[in-house]
Amino acid sequence: MKTTKRMLLGLACVLLAVSAPHARAQAADVICYNCPPQWADWASMLKAIKADLGYDIPFDNKNSGQTLSQLLAEKNNPVADIAYYGVNFGMKAKSEGVVEPYKPQGWNEVPASLKDGDGDWTTIHSGTLGLFVNKDALGGKPVPACWRDLLKPDYKGMVGYLDPSSAAVGYVGAVAVNLALGGSGSDF
């Protein structure tokens, strides 16, 4: 009898919580994968979209690889309206058939090398790759001055980077360092 009363009381509390106006979930107007507030000025962009267009787009902290994985998992039942990722992931998304063409305003002004001809991806910004150094962790060793310095035995085990297979910045970093050290697309 006590168990039945507890279950009924618990069920009543759940029903009250679900039916209370302040407890109702609010759906987003637009779903964006990989639009974290700390990256690419998403915080102010989403705020401006809300102010100018009235669309509510919640933050999403996926990386490029996670975004593509989510799009692939939802291929037959898409959820996202927008996906933001590195160009290499955009190319893969197109080849996997998980995106639709879209040519935004100003698309014709974007150089051909920075967009897909069909509109399946478009570059919206680029960045400069840099080297961050924790001087305290160097233990008195000189600060590396170039990529080649990182190959010195003094820095073994001290170099970190994002996983190129899941983060576009990691991929771009690996490609940039490879090219700077004389490699090519076929010679990493």
Disulfide bonds with the S-S distance in Angstrom:
none
